[in-house]
Amino acid sequence: MNSSILLAAGADVDIYIEGLFSYKLFGHTFWITTTHVCVLIVMLIMLGFAFAANRAMKHASEVPTGFQNVVELVVEKLDGMVRGVMGKKGNNFVNYVGTVFIFILLSNISGLFGLRPPTADYGVTLPLALMTFCIIHFVQFKYNKPKEIWKDMCSPLPPWLPIWFPINLISEVAVPISLSLRLFANVLSGTIIMALVYALLAKFAYFWPGVLHAYFDVFSGCIQTYVFCMLTMTYISNQMGEEE
């Protein structure tokens, strides 16, 4: 294929966050973008599922059927995942991890339905990572005494020299950055590749890229969701210490 044709087709690729409309508030201009709309759609789907699940469980039968089966399967799998990593202490974090898991998963696979995945926007992945970061350190101060925290920050070797503190501080700050960038970069790369495929192959792309969607949207999306939640649970568990 002629390189000029490739470049011309590639020029039509739309991988950017689009501003849909703007409004002014307190003298500042704010934009509603495609990311906001996609996040709203994902949230509405989650709320709809939550209301439907609540209604189904209120009228639950002893032998589950239909939608009740789906609800119980989702809850059972999420509970098993959290308790398998965090033990009994993970009971307090099932709701948080489960909600984040479902949100990220729906966001990652939204490309299947023609949406731009919200997780391809760093403005979405960074707040998710910052929430996890705050929970990690809340748990750290809840389960550890200040003296123990100071010793840990001045490790790895006794006599716990303060010279190690800046290095350990950098590693702590790197946690939300690495969590957010890993998710953002993997989802964005898949979004760019799929946009290039559709742009370069034009109408012919609609006949065969289902395999690519299965990988970039479904397989990779599920893997990145699991990795984010697994790291979240691991970081929190490390601050809780050994289970009694």
BELBELBEL-V392156 format. One record per helix or strand of 2 or more residues. SS is the DSSP state (A for helix, B for strand). FROM is the first residue (numbers start at 0). LEN is the number of residues. If there is no record, write none. Layout:
BEGIN
ss=SS from=FROM len=LEN
ss=SS from=FROM len=LEN
END
This chain:
BEGIN
ss=A from=2 len=8
ss=B from=18 len=7
ss=B from=27 len=6
ss=A from=33 len=25
ss=A from=66 len=47
ss=A from=117 len=3
ss=A from=121 len=22
ss=A from=145 len=8
ss=A from=161 len=46
ss=A from=209 len=31
END
